Structures are given as C-alpha cells and as structure tokens.
C-alpha cells in the first residue's frame, strides 16, 4: 500500500485572503494527505501569486487557480472547504458567503468584530 489517498477521499480546499496568519498556517494544511489546495483568492496580486507559487511548488504542478474576487472562488463546485485568512474585518463577510455557498470553513478569530455582526 502506497499511503496515497484516493481523490474521492480528499478534501478540496481553497484559501481566501493571504494575510499574516495564512503563511504560517498553510504548511500545516499542505502536510495533510487527505486535503488538496486547488485555489487561492486575494485582492492583492502579489500575495495571491506568492500563495499560488507555494501551493504549486508543494504539489509539483501549476494547477492552483487564482481568483481576485472570493465570490468567484466560492462558486466553484469542486471546492469543499475554505481557509479564510482575510483581514479581521472581512472574516464575517467571507464566512457568510462561504456558508451560503455550502462550503466548510476554517477561520481563526475574530470571527466577527461585533456580537451583532456575528449573528449574520
């Protein structure tokens, strides 16, 4: 047995926002054999390209897709879950959109900036 995980048993993952926490956390996700990063989204081209390069290098291909608008990323049917690493003020918005798109979500605190915002 090679230890390889069948594609049907993998979580197809994407990253929304490449801020300070994304860079140290991404290697932890990349080390999981049952998870595969397929896309990144950030409003800053330099951050997005840097994350794509990290992911492509890890998998030895050029398959990671880039989206300037995270809503386009969320519209992709093949993505199961997202890692949200935007600026704090965007955590709620990105999380609500991701939940409405049926995606599982990993987002570090703060999930929202106010109690009422968190009840969205």
N, C-alpha and C positions, 0 to 999 in steps of 0.2 A: 504494500500500500504506500503510495507516494506522499500522503498527507495533504494532497490538493483538495480543495473544497469545490464541489460541483457548482456551476453557475446558478442553478436553481436554489441553492442553499446560501447564497451570498446576499448581503445587504448592499444595495446600490445606493451610494452615499454621495452627497454634494456639499459644498461649502458656500455659505452666504456671508460675505464680509471677511476680509483678511486683515483684521486689526491685531493689536498686540498679543492677545491670547491665542490667536489662531496658529501662529508659527510654533509655539512650544507644544500645543495640543495635537496638531495634525500628525506628527510622527507616531503618537500613541494609536490613533485610528489606523494609520497606514500599516502598523505592525499586526493588525488583526487579520487572520487568514480568511475569515468569513465576511469581510467587508471590502468593497472596492469603490474608490473615489472615481467618479466619472465626470464631474463638472464643478466649476467654481464661478462665483459671481462677486463682483466688487465694482463700485463706481470709479475707482482709481485703476487705470490701466496697468501701472507699474506693479501694484500689489497683486492684481489678478494674474498677470504674466508670471510673476515670481511663484505664486502658488501652483499654477499650471506646470511650470518647469519642475518644481519639487515632486508633484504627482507623476508626471510623465517619466522623470528620472527613476522614481521608485519602481514603476511598472515596466520600464524599458520600452515605452512606446510614445506616441504623440496623440493619444486618444482623448485626453481630458478636454472637455468643451468649456468655453468661456461665454459668460453672459453678463452684459453690462447692467441689465435690468433683472433683478432677482425673480420677478414675476414670470419672466420667460423661462428661467431655470425651473421654477415650481410647476410650470405647465408640462414639463417633460414626464411622460407616463412611466418611463423606465426608472425614475428615481424614487427610492423607497423612503429615504430619510435625509435630513439636512442637519448640518452643524452650523449654527448661527453665531458668528463672531463679528457682528457689526459693532458700531459704537453703541453705547448703552441706550441711547435714546431711540434706537431703531430695533431693539430686541423685541418689544411688543408687536410692532407692526409686522416685522418679518415672521414672528411666531404665529400671529393670527392668520396671515396669508398662507403660511405653510400648513397649518392645521386645516384651513378651509380647502387646501389642495389635497388633503388626505395623507400628508407626509408625517412620519415620525420626526421628533425634534430633539436635538441636543443643544441646549442654550445655557450658558453659565449666567450667574447673577450679575446684575439685577435683571430679572425677567421683565420688570416694568419699573417705571420711575415713580409712579404713584399707585395707591391702592385702587383708585377708580380706573386707572388705565389697565391694571392687571385683571380687571373684571370684564374686559372687552370680550 
